[in-house]
Amino acid sequence: MNKLFIRRSVDGFVCALVLASIYILIIIAISYVSVLLPYSGPALQKLAHTSQWTFGGIKRAFYAVAVFGFVLGCYLPHIIRKRFTPKVVGFSVMLLIVGCFMYNYAGAVSTPREIKLADCTNNIVNIHLKPPQGHAYHLDLRPPGIQSMPNGTVNSSYKFSGHIRISSGASLITDFPISSDKARLTASGFVLTGVGLQNTNVPPLSQFIQAQKDYDIQITFDPQPPPLSSIWLYWYQDVD
């Protein structure tokens, strides 16, 4: 009895270690893929979204995978050796239950949030920002007249260049160029800043700001945005 218990425990720990290691490798791979190709089609957009998991969500998923691996390692070798149909059925039901548990327990992804920061009444927009709790912040310019075509493409007649300048008190944090060519155009507007860890066109806003700290943001446009244009802040917020 003790030998069987020890053998099953060892099998469980080994399987838990293997699955946890695979999980970590998958998270690392997803992070790199979503950083390098964050907007290269619907499939990769969904993949990139998983990189917006909070650390707490990733940690909970890790625990869930480890527990699942331990249970799998304890019982699967025994079931395979015995080839006993009722046990196989019971094990399948257990897998389904554990899978549902993992889906709900590990799927603590953050939800997207947005807030209007300012109207664009001239070519210079000054914003005082205290970011809410969250991550993956980015700034959007929302002009009128954006057209979404049936084939999925999005067009806007507004073409611009400019700069984003971010400071905190008397300290300048960053000053980088923006343009309609660099910004990603969506059905809502122009994404002025990157949202991943890095971006080939514009840097991510989260690289320069932190939650609950005060910042002054100055955005210049050439030419001035059309009437009824506005600047929005988008971010992901943990809902746990």
N, C-alpha and C positions, 0 to 999 in steps of 0.2 A: 504494500500500500504506500509506504513511504517512498519507495523507489519510483513507483508510478507518479506520485505527486511531484517528486523532484524532476523526473523526466519531462512531465508536462509543463512544469514551471520554467524549466530551461528552454523548452521549445517556445513557450509563450514569450519569454524575454527576447529570444533571438528574433522571432517574427516581429515583435514590437520594434526592436532596434532597426530591422531591415525596412519596415514600412515607414517609420519615422524618418530614416535617412532618405528614402525615396521622396517623401513629402517635402523635406527641406530642399532637395535638389530641384523638385518641381517648382517650389516657390521662387528659388533663385532664377531658374530658367524663365518663369513667367515675368519676373521683374525685369530681366534683361530684354526679353522680347518686347514687353510693353513699353520699355524706355526707347528702344531703337525703332520700333514700328508701331507707335501708339495709334495712328490713324490710317491704317492701310487696309480698310475693309471691315465689314461687320464682325467677322469672326475674331479678328485681332482687337477690335474695339471691346468686345466682350472679355477677351483675354486681358486687355489692359485694365479693364474695370476691376478685375480681381486684385490688381496691384494696389487698389485703393483700400484694401482691408486695413483696419487698424491693427496695431501690434497686439492688442488684446484678442482680436478675432483670430489672428494667425496663431497665437499661443493656445487658445482654446481648441482650434483645429488640430494643433500638434498633439495635445493631450488626447483628443478623441481618436486620432489615428493610432496613437500608442496603445490606448486601451483596446481598440478594435484589433490591433495586431497581436496583443497578448492573448485575447480570447481566441483569435483565429489559430495562433500557434499552439494553444493548449488542446484544442479539439480537432482541428483538421487532420493532423497525422493519424490520430486514433480512428477517426471516421473512415479515412482512406484504407487503413489496415483492415478494419472490420467489414467494410462494405455493407453495412446494415442499413436498409432502406429507411426505416423510421427515424434513425439518427440523422441520415442525410436530409430528410424532410425537415426535421427539427432544426438542423443546422442552417438550412436555407431560410427558414422563418426567422431564425436569430439574425442572420445576415441582413434580412430585410428590415428588421426592427433597428438593428444597430446602424444600418445605412440611413434610415430616416432620422435617427437621433443625430448622426453626424451631420446630415444636411442642415438640420435646424440649429444644431449647436455650433457648428463651425462656420455657418454662413452669416456670421455677424458682420456683414459688410456695412460700410457707412452709406448713408443716403445723401443724394445731392441736395444742396441748398443754394439759394440765390437771393440777392438783395440789390436793389437799385441804389447806386452811390451818388449819382449826379446827372443832371441834364447838360447837354452840350450846347450852351448858348453862344459860345464863340470858339475860337481855335485853340484856346488854352483852358483846360479843365483842372481845377485845384480841388483835391479831395483830402480830407483828414480821415484817416482810417484806423480803427481799433479792431483788428480781425477777431471774429468770434472763434470759439473753440472749434477746431477742425483741422483739416489738412488738405493738400492738393488745391490750394487757392489758385484762381486765375481771373484775369480781368477781361471783360468782353465789351466791345462797342456794339450797341444795338441801333443801327440806323433803319429808317423806313425803306420800303421798296425792295426788300430782298425777295428774290423769286426762286422758288423750288420747282425744278422741272420734273416731269414724269419719269425721266430716266435716273433720277436721284441726284443730279448735279444742282448746285446752288449758285446763283448769279447775283451780283450787285453792281450798280452803275457807279457807286462811289469808290473812287480810288484816292489813296492818301499816303502820305509819309509823315514821319514825326518822331517823337522821343517820349520815353517814360522815365521820369526822374523820381526816385524814392529817397527820402531823407527821414531821419529821426532826430528831432531837435536840431542842433547845428551840424550834425554829421550827415554827410552824403553817403548813402548806401550803394546806390547804383544809378547809372544813366545809360540807357541803351536805346538803339533805334527801333522803330516799328514802321510797318507799312502794310498796305493791302496785299502786297505780294508775299510778305512774310507771314501775315496772320492767316490762320485757318478759318475759312468761311463756312458757317453752319446756317441752318434755317433761322436761327435766332440772331446771329450777328457775327462779327469778327472776333476771334479769340486772340487777344493782343499779347498774351503771355503763355508760355508753355505750362503744361500741367503735370508733366512727368519729372523724373530726376534731371533730365536734360532734354534739350530740343535743338535741332539743327538750325532752326530759324530764329527763335526767340527764347531767352532763358525762362525757366519756371519762376512764377511769383513766389512760391514757397521757399525758394532759395534765399529770399531777401526779407521775408516778414515772418513773424511768429504771432501766435494767438495772444490776445489781451495786451498787446503792446501798441503804443501810439506811433503812427507814421503819417507823413505828409507826402502825398503823391501828386505830381504835376504831369499831366499828359498834354502834349502839343500835337496839333494836327495841321497838315497843309495839303489841301485847303480845309476850311472849316467844315465839320460834319453837317449834313443836311438838317433842317429843322425837325424837331421831335426825336433827335438822336439822344442816346443816354449811355452811361457807363454802368456796368453791373459787375458785382463780385459773385463769383461762383466758388463753391467749396464742397467738401464732403464732411459730414458730421456723424459721429458715432451715435447710434440710437440705442445702445445697450442701457 
